[in-house]
Amino acid sequence: MPMTPAWEEPVGAVLDRFGLDDVTLIGISLGGGLAVRAAAYEPRVRRVVAVDVLDDFLECLLRRAAPGPGPVLRALLSARARSIVNGIGRAAARDPLAAWGLRQGMHVTGTADPYGFFRAARRFHTHGVSRLVTADVLLLAGTEDHYVPRHQLPRQAAALVRARSVTTRVFTREQQGRYHCQIGHLGSCLDTFLTWYESLGPRREGVGIA
């Protein structure tokens, strides 16, 4: 089953199954964007956490796979230049981390080549839906995240115009949580979440992780 950007559908199915209507949804890595997307269309998600914030998956991919020709690659995708995009993908795959990302990405999206994967990745973003979120939101980021560019944090925060509240936290080198998903100091990440969670007052239900 290929992965879907419409994360409100699996989230809604789980909430239906367990009869939940007041939940906190935590999204980790790509889940940071998926959780925000789910909260935009699923009102039973009353609180949402993005660890890290990730509002544009393709931008993160291009940062690793094609940092120089990223804008050109976007144009090639729009022009459906499959052979050229696949050539760029093969070149990027010389980097072991990029190679793993391409293989895993093609697997979960059910695509056959880098071109198909990049085309599928374009759908994983929160542009246009963040404005629908009415939940309380916590956005986390690291100053040296090797996947997610730091500017996605203020961009996502600014887009949450109808959220009940928006809280942001950036982890630094000194705090040892500067890497992707705060690897290096997960305890500080958890403390930040618990402090925020308790500050919101009483709740009826539990926590889910995407």
C-alpha positions in Angstrom: 0.0 0.0 0.0 1.7 3.3 -1.1 2.1 6.0 1.5 -0.5 8.7 1.3 -0.1 12.4 2.1 -3.7 12.5 3.3 -2.7 11.5 6.8 -6.1 12.5 8.2 -7.4 9.2 6.7 -5.3 6.7 8.7 -5.5 9.0 11.7 -9.3 9.2 11.4 -9.5 5.4 11.1 -7.6 4.9 14.3 -9.7 7.4 16.2 -12.9 5.8 14.9 -11.6 2.3 16.0 -10.9 3.4 19.5 -13.6 5.9 19.9 -11.3 8.9 20.6 -12.3 12.5 20.2 -9.7 14.5 22.1 -6.1 13.5 21.2 -2.6 14.8 21.0 -0.8 13.8 17.7 3.0 13.7 17.7 4.7 13.7 14.3 8.4 12.6 14.1 10.6 13.6 11.0 8.3 13.4 8.0 5.5 12.8 10.6 5.9 16.5 11.6 4.3 17.5 8.3 1.9 14.6 8.3 0.6 15.4 11.8 -0.1 19.0 10.8 -1.8 17.8 7.7 -4.0 15.4 9.7 -4.9 18.1 12.3 -6.0 20.4 9.4 -8.8 18.0 8.5 -9.4 16.0 11.7 -10.9 18.1 14.5 -10.5 15.4 17.0 -6.8 16.2 17.0 -6.8 18.9 19.6 -3.0 19.2 20.0 -0.2 18.5 17.5 3.5 18.3 17.9 6.1 18.4 15.0 9.5 16.9 15.8 11.0 18.3 13.7 8.8 20.7 11.8 8.7 19.6 8.2 6.3 21.5 6.0 7.8 20.6 2.6 9.2 17.1 2.0 10.6 17.7 -1.5 12.6 20.7 -0.2 14.2 18.5 2.4 14.9 15.8 -0.2 16.5 18.3 -2.6 18.6 19.7 0.2 20.3 16.3 0.5 20.1 14.8 -3.0 20.5 17.9 -5.2 21.5 21.0 -3.1 22.8 22.9 -6.1 20.3 22.2 -8.9 17.2 22.0 -6.6 15.2 24.8 -8.3 16.2 23.3 -11.7 15.0 19.8 -10.6 11.6 21.3 -9.6 11.3 22.7 -13.0 12.3 19.4 -14.6 9.7 17.6 -12.5 7.0 20.0 -13.8 8.3 19.5 -17.3 8.1 15.7 -16.8 11.7 15.3 -17.8 12.0 11.7 -16.5 15.4 10.8 -18.0 17.1 13.9 -16.8 15.7 13.7 -13.3 16.7 10.0 -13.1 20.2 11.0 -14.1 20.4 13.5 -11.3 19.0 10.9 -8.9 21.7 8.4 -10.0 24.4 11.1 -9.4 23.0 11.9 -6.0 23.0 8.2 -5.0 26.8 8.2 -4.9 26.2 9.6 -1.4 25.2 6.6 0.9 22.6 8.6 2.8 21.0 9.9 -0.3 21.1 6.4 -1.9 19.3 5.0 1.1 16.8 7.8 1.1 16.0 7.2 -2.6 15.6 3.5 -2.1 13.4 3.8 0.9 11.4 6.6 -0.7 10.6 4.6 -3.8 9.6 1.7 -1.6 7.1 3.5 0.6 5.6 5.6 -2.2 5.4 2.6 -4.6 7.4 4.3 -7.3 9.9 2.7 -9.7 12.6 5.4 -10.1 13.9 8.7 -8.6 11.6 10.7 -11.0 8.5 8.9 -9.7 9.6 9.3 -6.1 10.3 13.0 -6.4 7.0 13.5 -8.2 5.3 11.7 -5.3 7.2 13.7 -2.7 5.8 17.0 -4.1 2.5 16.1 -2.5 3.9 15.8 1.0 3.6 19.4 2.2 1.4 21.6 4.4 1.1 24.6 2.1 -2.5 25.6 1.9 -3.7 23.4 4.7 -1.8 24.8 7.7 -4.4 27.7 7.8 -7.1 25.1 8.6 -5.5 23.9 11.8 -7.3 24.9 15.0 -5.4 22.8 17.5 -2.7 23.8 19.9 0.6 23.4 18.1 4.2 22.7 19.3 6.9 23.1 16.6 10.5 21.8 17.4 13.7 22.3 15.4 17.4 21.9 15.6 20.0 24.5 14.5 22.0 21.8 12.7 19.3 19.5 11.3 20.9 17.8 8.3 17.5 17.2 6.7 15.1 20.0 7.5 16.2 23.6 6.7 15.7 25.9 9.7 13.5 28.4 7.8 10.7 25.8 7.7 10.0 26.5 11.4 9.1 30.2 11.1 7.3 29.5 7.8 5.2 26.8 9.3 4.5 28.9 12.4 3.4 31.9 10.3 1.0 29.7 8.3 -0.9 28.4 11.4 -3.1 31.5 11.4 -6.1 29.8 13.0 -4.3 27.6 15.5 -5.5 27.9 19.1 -1.8 28.5 20.1 1.6 28.0 18.4 4.7 27.4 20.5 8.2 27.0 19.0 11.5 25.7 20.3 14.9 25.6 18.6 17.5 23.4 20.1 21.1 24.5 19.8 24.6 22.9 19.9 25.0 23.9 23.5 21.7 22.1 24.4 22.9 19.0 22.5 19.6 18.8 20.6 20.7 20.5 17.4 20.3 17.5 15.1 17.4 16.0 13.3 14.5 15.1 15.7 16.8 16.3 18.6 18.9 13.1 18.5 21.6 13.8 21.1 19.2 15.0 23.8 15.9 13.3 23.5 15.3 14.0 27.2 15.3 17.7 26.7 12.9 17.2 23.8 10.6 15.1 26.0 10.8 17.7 28.8 9.8 20.4 26.4 6.8 18.4 25.2 5.6 17.6 28.7 6.0 21.2 29.9 3.9 22.4 27.0 1.4 19.6 27.3 0.8 20.3 31.0 0.5 24.0 30.4 -2.6 23.5 28.2 -4.8 22.2 31.0 -6.9 19.1 31.5 -7.5 16.7 28.6 -9.8 13.7 28.2 -7.8 11.3 26.0 -4.3 10.2 25.1 -1.4 10.7 22.8 -0.7 9.2 19.3 2.5 9.1 17.3 2.8 9.4 13.5 
